[in-house]
Amino acid sequence: MLDLKTFIRDVPDFPKKGIVFKDITTLLINADAFRETIRLLCEPHREQKPDVIVGIESRGFILGSAMAYELGVPFVPARKPGKLPAETVREEYTLEYGKDAIEIHRDAIRKGMRVLIVDDLLATGGTAAATVRLVRNLGGLVIGTAFLIELVFLNGRNLLKNIPIHVLISYSED
């Protein structure tokens, strides 16, 4: 088994001074590491049998669509406002210095659908929690979340109470 953490590159002071960005492109360009990532992210969810995977913009699209293909289920993108062409529903969330929002197509999730939410990174949890609310507002049942990386020291999982969280790589400090 590959040590996936060795494929993550730290980029200091990106996108701003004091931040150490966890770059997954170095994992994505290695076919074996990418294949192993998708296999491991899918593993606990095969028995759960999701009806659909919702991937959060933008790197959640990469992981989520590959997982949807592997699990044989549809993929739904959760995007920043104004990026989807048909009627959407929106959920706002708080950032460190303001607000942002996430949207999905109104007809993407039907009542009772079993939904797995996927993103590359769990940091503060705001985007993931907003996506959970979106899915629930449309009648979907969130059966779990999957993340490649968790920045444990930012306590993002506190916003995802009572939702199973599957993480492959954890960082306890920045």
Secondary structure, DSSP 8 states (H G I E B T S, - for coil): ---GGGG-EEEET-SSTT-EEEE-HHHHTSHHHHHHHHHHHHGGGTTT--SEEEEETTHHHHHHHHHHHHHT--EEEEBSTT--SS-EEEEEEEETTEEEEEEEETTSS-TT-EEEEEEEEESSSHHHHHHHHHHHHTT-EEEEEEEEEEEGGG-GGGGGTTS-EEEEEEES--
